[in-house]
Amino acid sequence: MDQDQFLKLLNKEIQGKLTAEEKLLLEKLIIDNPDNKVLYHFIKNQHRTQPSASEKTEKAFDLLWQKLEDKVPESVPKRASAKSRYLLYLVAASIMIFFCVGMWWYSSQQEAIEYKISYSSAKGEKRILNLPDGSTVWLNGDSKLYLATDFNKKERRVKLVGEGFFAVAKNKKHPFIVSYKDSEVKVLGTKFNIRAYQDENKTQTSLVEGAIELKSQKNGETYRLVPGDKLTIASNGNVQPSKDKPRTIMVKRTALTVQEGEKMPSEALWLENKLSFEADPMNIVASKISKWYNRTVLIDNIELEKTTFTGTMENYSLEMALKTILLANPKLHIREENESIILY
């Protein structure tokens, strides 16, 4: 009961809605329970040394045919080359069949998992969840978390739609697995943030503490993240390749950044009720504003995709937030149509 009460009070403090009486009760719960104290200071006062800013782009996923073509020596006679090409067709077909069967098996395994227990947060709302295994999850606005029906038996599997920050309780016998969009994260005990909204064209996985293993269904690759890493995967990575335009899986590994005057990485500032942008293109800016203020925000100019915005807002009204973005981008214009805000 005390734990539930602590989480509710902590949630209200994050949103700036704590009364004087509730603040005294929260302080008592922190003093009485060392676990509460650790969790509270992690959110409010954590000051982690971040690695120097660096950006590494993962190599693009080369075309299968180009790889096979490179194996035919230029010195091979035309007839022999034609025969080699025929064999390459067979090899390519075999590999593609194997790949497709593997993808079908992966998909069928995902579909076989049943999720029944679910939590959700509305636009403009944040929730703190205390899971049965002792893990804590913060849901940002317009997000959903689903727990598998056999959660905490052989494994602790959940599915995220939206954005969530996970503080996973350690349990070597029961790995914690988060499925989202076309990726999956497997951990034993750690702290990380995932942003994977269905209406955004990329996912972002940010590791604050511990270690995680991320598997991408888009390219079949597995990535290991260390504290301070952020992995961004663009959702257009599965575009059908052609000879003129090889497929590029847009995977980018960058370092988490701490803006001036802040203690936590930009990607986790929403936990402190701060709306943060880190070189976000306008479509992501519009999406964040929409979910934060529960208003529909649309883009009516494709050129805005080249415009980015960086900054942090705390206790800003919607009007103040829009004015701040306008001041940073003089060429940007805003109009209202019905109940929607249009950026153009």
C-alpha positions as CSV (number, residue, x, y, z in Angstrom):
1,M,0.0,0.0,0.0
2,D,2.8,2.4,0.9
3,Q,4.6,1.7,-2.4
4,D,1.5,2.5,-4.4
5,Q,1.0,5.6,-2.4
6,F,4.6,6.6,-2.9
7,L,4.4,6.1,-6.7
8,K,1.2,8.2,-6.9
9,L,2.8,11.0,-5.0
10,L,5.9,10.9,-7.0
11,N,3.9,11.0,-10.2
12,K,2.0,14.1,-8.9
13,E,5.3,15.8,-8.0
14,I,6.7,15.1,-11.5
15,Q,3.6,16.8,-13.0
16,G,3.9,19.7,-10.5
17,K,0.5,18.9,-8.8
18,L,1.7,18.1,-5.3
19,T,0.0,19.9,-2.4
20,A,1.9,21.0,0.7
21,E,0.3,18.2,2.7
22,E,1.2,15.6,0.1
23,K,4.7,16.8,-0.1
24,L,5.2,16.2,3.7
25,L,3.8,12.7,3.2
26,L,6.1,12.0,0.3
27,E,9.1,13.1,2.3
28,K,8.1,10.7,5.1
29,L,7.7,7.8,2.7
30,I,11.2,8.6,1.4
31,I,12.7,8.7,4.9
32,D,11.0,5.5,6.0
33,N,11.9,3.4,2.9
34,P,15.5,3.3,1.5
35,D,14.2,1.9,-1.8
36,N,11.9,4.9,-2.2
37,K,14.8,7.2,-1.5
38,V,17.0,5.6,-4.2
39,L,14.2,5.8,-6.7
40,Y,13.3,9.4,-5.8
41,H,16.9,10.6,-6.1
42,F,17.4,8.8,-9.4
43,I,14.6,10.8,-10.9
44,K,15.2,14.2,-9.2
45,N,18.9,14.4,-8.6
46,Q,20.8,12.0,-10.8
47,H,23.9,13.5,-12.2
48,R,25.6,11.0,-14.5
49,T,28.8,11.7,-16.3
50,Q,28.1,11.5,-20.0
51,P,30.6,10.4,-22.6
52,S,31.9,13.0,-25.0
53,A,29.5,13.7,-27.9
54,S,30.1,11.4,-30.8
55,E,28.1,10.1,-33.6
56,K,28.6,6.8,-35.4
57,T,26.5,5.8,-38.4
58,E,26.0,2.0,-38.8
59,K,27.0,0.8,-42.3
60,A,24.1,0.5,-44.7
61,F,22.8,-2.9,-45.4
62,D,24.2,-3.8,-48.9
63,L,22.1,-5.3,-51.6
64,L,22.3,-9.1,-51.6
65,W,22.7,-9.1,-55.4
66,Q,25.6,-6.7,-55.3
67,K,27.4,-8.9,-52.8
68,L,27.0,-11.9,-55.1
69,E,28.0,-10.0,-58.2
70,D,31.3,-9.0,-56.6
71,K,32.2,-12.7,-56.3
72,V,32.4,-13.2,-60.1
73,P,36.0,-12.4,-61.2
74,E,36.3,-10.0,-64.2
75,S,38.7,-12.5,-65.9
76,V,36.0,-15.2,-66.2
77,P,35.0,-15.8,-69.9
78,K,31.6,-14.7,-71.0
79,R,30.2,-18.3,-71.2
80,A,31.7,-19.2,-67.9
81,S,30.4,-15.9,-66.5
82,A,26.9,-16.7,-67.7
83,K,27.1,-20.1,-66.0
84,S,28.3,-18.5,-62.8
85,R,25.5,-16.0,-63.0
86,Y,23.0,-18.8,-63.3
87,L,24.5,-20.4,-60.2
88,L,24.3,-17.1,-58.5
89,Y,20.6,-16.9,-59.3
90,L,20.1,-20.2,-57.5
91,V,22.2,-19.1,-54.5
92,A,20.3,-15.8,-54.3
93,A,17.0,-17.6,-54.5
94,S,18.0,-20.1,-51.8
95,I,19.2,-17.3,-49.5
96,M,16.0,-15.3,-50.0
97,I,13.8,-18.4,-49.3
98,F,15.8,-19.0,-46.1
99,F,15.5,-15.4,-45.1
100,C,11.7,-15.3,-45.8
101,V,11.2,-18.5,-43.8
102,G,13.2,-17.0,-40.9
103,M,11.1,-13.8,-41.0
104,W,7.9,-15.9,-41.1
105,W,9.0,-17.9,-38.1
106,Y,9.9,-14.7,-36.2
107,S,6.5,-13.2,-37.0
108,S,4.6,-16.3,-36.0
109,Q,6.5,-16.4,-32.7
110,Q,5.6,-12.8,-32.0
111,E,1.9,-13.5,-32.8
112,A,1.8,-16.5,-30.6
113,I,2.5,-14.4,-27.5
114,E,-0.7,-13.4,-25.7
115,Y,-0.9,-10.0,-24.0
116,K,-3.9,-9.4,-21.8
117,I,-2.8,-7.1,-18.9
118,S,-2.5,-3.5,-20.3
119,Y,-1.9,0.0,-19.1
120,S,-2.4,3.3,-21.0
121,S,-1.9,7.0,-20.7
122,A,-3.9,9.7,-22.5
123,K,-2.4,12.6,-24.4
124,G,-1.0,15.1,-21.9
125,E,-0.9,12.5,-19.1
126,K,2.0,10.6,-17.5
127,R,1.7,7.4,-15.5
128,I,4.0,5.5,-13.2
129,L,3.5,1.7,-13.1
130,N,4.7,-0.7,-10.5
131,L,4.9,-4.1,-12.3
132,P,4.5,-7.5,-10.5
133,D,8.2,-8.2,-10.7
134,G,9.2,-5.0,-8.9
135,S,10.2,-3.1,-12.0
136,T,8.9,0.5,-12.5
137,V,7.7,1.9,-15.8
138,W,6.9,5.6,-16.6
139,L,4.5,6.0,-19.5
140,N,4.6,9.3,-21.4
141,G,1.5,10.7,-23.0
142,D,-0.6,8.7,-25.5
143,S,1.3,5.4,-24.7
144,K,0.3,1.8,-23.9
145,L,2.1,-1.0,-22.2
146,Y,0.9,-4.6,-22.5
147,L,2.1,-7.5,-20.2
148,A,2.2,-11.0,-21.5
149,T,-0.2,-13.4,-19.8
150,D,2.7,-15.5,-18.5
151,F,4.7,-12.5,-17.3
152,N,7.4,-13.4,-14.7
153,K,7.1,-17.2,-15.2
154,K,9.9,-18.0,-17.7
155,E,10.5,-14.4,-18.8
156,R,9.1,-11.0,-18.3
157,R,7.8,-9.9,-21.7
158,V,6.0,-6.6,-22.3
159,K,5.0,-4.7,-25.5
160,L,5.3,-0.9,-25.7
161,V,3.4,1.4,-28.0
162,G,4.5,5.0,-27.5
163,E,7.2,6.1,-25.0
164,G,8.3,4.6,-21.7
165,F,11.1,4.8,-19.3
166,F,12.0,1.4,-17.7
167,A,13.7,0.8,-14.3
168,V,14.0,-3.0,-14.5
169,A,14.4,-5.1,-11.4
170,K,17.3,-7.5,-11.7
171,N,16.4,-11.2,-12.1
172,K,18.9,-13.4,-14.0
173,K,16.4,-16.3,-14.2
174,H,13.7,-14.2,-15.8
175,P,15.0,-11.9,-18.6
176,F,13.0,-8.7,-19.2
177,I,12.0,-8.3,-22.9
178,V,10.4,-5.2,-24.4
179,S,8.8,-5.5,-27.9
180,Y,8.1,-2.4,-29.9
181,K,7.4,-1.7,-33.6
182,D,10.1,-3.8,-35.4
183,S,12.5,-4.1,-32.5
184,E,13.0,-6.0,-29.3
185,V,15.2,-5.2,-26.3
186,K,16.4,-7.9,-23.8
187,V,17.7,-7.0,-20.4
188,L,18.3,-8.5,-16.9
189,G,18.2,-5.2,-14.9
190,T,18.8,-1.7,-16.2
191,K,17.4,1.8,-16.9
192,F,16.5,2.9,-20.4
193,N,14.0,4.9,-22.4
194,I,12.2,3.8,-25.6
195,R,10.3,6.1,-27.9
196,A,8.3,4.1,-30.5
197,Y,5.0,5.9,-31.5
198,Q,3.1,4.4,-34.4
199,D,2.7,7.8,-36.0
200,E,6.4,8.6,-36.0
201,N,8.9,7.5,-38.6
202,K,11.6,6.3,-36.3
203,T,12.3,4.6,-33.0
204,Q,14.8,5.8,-30.4
205,T,16.3,3.6,-27.7
206,S,18.4,5.4,-25.0
207,L,20.4,3.6,-22.3
208,V,21.0,5.4,-19.0
209,E,22.3,2.5,-16.9
210,G,23.3,-1.2,-17.3
211,A,23.3,-2.9,-20.7
212,I,20.8,-4.0,-23.2
213,E,20.7,-6.1,-26.4
214,L,18.5,-4.7,-29.2
215,K,17.4,-6.9,-32.1
216,S,16.0,-5.2,-35.2
217,Q,13.5,-7.1,-37.4
218,K,14.2,-4.7,-40.2
219,N,17.7,-5.8,-41.0
220,G,18.2,-8.9,-38.7
221,E,21.0,-7.1,-36.8
222,T,21.7,-7.2,-33.1
223,Y,23.1,-4.1,-31.3
224,R,24.6,-4.0,-27.8
225,L,24.2,-0.6,-26.1
226,V,26.3,0.7,-23.2
227,P,25.4,3.6,-20.9
228,G,25.1,6.8,-22.7
229,D,24.2,5.2,-26.1
230,K,21.1,6.1,-28.2
231,L,20.2,4.0,-31.2
232,T,17.8,5.5,-33.8
233,I,16.2,3.3,-36.4
234,A,14.3,4.9,-39.3
235,S,11.0,3.2,-40.2
236,N,11.7,3.5,-43.9
237,G,14.6,1.1,-43.7
238,N,12.6,-1.7,-45.4
239,V,12.1,0.2,-48.7
240,Q,12.3,-2.2,-51.7
241,P,15.8,-1.9,-53.1
242,S,16.7,-1.4,-56.8
243,K,19.9,-1.3,-58.8
244,D,19.8,2.5,-59.0
245,K,18.8,2.9,-55.3
246,P,20.2,0.3,-52.9
247,R,18.4,-0.3,-49.7
248,T,19.7,1.6,-46.8
249,I,18.7,0.7,-43.2
250,M,18.9,4.0,-41.4
251,V,20.5,3.1,-38.2
252,K,22.3,5.7,-36.2
253,R,24.2,5.3,-32.9
254,T,24.8,8.6,-31.0
255,A,25.7,9.7,-27.5
256,L,23.1,10.9,-25.1
257,T,23.4,14.7,-24.5
258,V,22.8,16.7,-21.4
259,Q,21.6,20.2,-22.1
260,E,23.1,23.2,-20.2
261,G,21.6,23.5,-16.8
262,E,20.1,20.0,-16.8
263,K,21.1,16.8,-14.9
264,M,19.4,14.2,-17.0
265,P,19.8,13.4,-20.7
266,S,17.4,15.2,-23.0
267,E,15.7,11.9,-23.8
268,A,14.6,11.4,-20.2
269,L,13.7,15.0,-19.2
270,W,10.0,14.2,-19.7
271,L,10.2,12.3,-16.4
272,E,10.7,15.7,-14.7
273,N,7.8,17.1,-16.6
274,K,10.0,19.0,-19.1
275,L,9.2,18.9,-22.8
276,S,12.6,18.5,-24.5
277,F,13.8,18.6,-28.1
278,E,17.2,17.6,-29.3
279,A,17.8,18.5,-33.0
280,D,14.3,17.2,-33.7
281,P,12.8,17.6,-37.2
282,M,9.5,19.5,-37.3
283,N,7.5,16.3,-37.8
284,I,8.8,15.0,-34.4
285,V,8.4,18.5,-32.9
286,A,4.7,18.5,-34.0
287,S,4.2,14.9,-32.7
288,K,5.7,15.8,-29.2
289,I,3.6,19.0,-28.9
290,S,0.5,17.0,-30.0
291,K,1.0,14.4,-27.3
292,W,2.1,16.8,-24.6
293,Y,-0.8,19.3,-24.9
294,N,-3.5,17.0,-26.3
295,R,-3.9,19.0,-29.5
296,T,-3.7,17.8,-33.1
297,V,-0.6,19.4,-34.8
298,L,0.0,18.9,-38.5
299,I,2.7,19.8,-41.0
300,D,1.6,21.5,-44.3
301,N,5.0,22.0,-45.8
302,I,7.4,19.2,-46.7
303,E,10.3,21.6,-46.6
304,L,9.9,21.8,-42.8
305,E,11.4,18.3,-42.6
306,K,14.8,19.9,-43.1
307,T,14.1,22.3,-40.1
308,T,15.1,21.2,-36.6
309,F,14.6,22.5,-33.1
310,T,16.5,22.1,-29.9
311,G,15.4,23.3,-26.4
312,T,13.7,22.4,-23.2
313,M,10.4,23.8,-21.9
314,E,9.1,23.6,-18.4
315,N,5.6,24.7,-17.4
316,Y,5.0,26.3,-20.8
317,S,1.5,26.9,-22.1
318,L,0.8,25.7,-25.6
319,E,0.9,29.3,-26.8
320,M,4.3,29.9,-25.2
321,A,5.7,26.7,-26.7
322,L,4.6,27.6,-30.2
323,K,5.9,31.2,-29.8
324,T,9.3,29.8,-28.7
325,I,9.5,27.5,-31.8
326,L,8.5,30.4,-34.0
327,L,11.2,32.7,-32.6
328,A,13.8,30.0,-33.3
329,N,12.5,29.4,-36.8
330,P,11.5,32.8,-38.4
331,K,10.4,31.1,-41.7
332,L,7.9,28.9,-39.8
333,H,4.2,30.0,-39.8
334,I,1.3,28.7,-37.7
335,R,-2.5,28.8,-38.4
336,E,-5.5,27.1,-36.8
337,E,-8.1,25.1,-38.7
338,N,-11.0,23.8,-36.8
339,E,-9.4,22.1,-33.7
340,S,-6.0,21.5,-35.4
341,I,-2.8,23.5,-35.4
342,I,-1.1,23.7,-38.8
343,L,2.7,24.3,-39.2
344,Y,3.7,25.6,-42.6
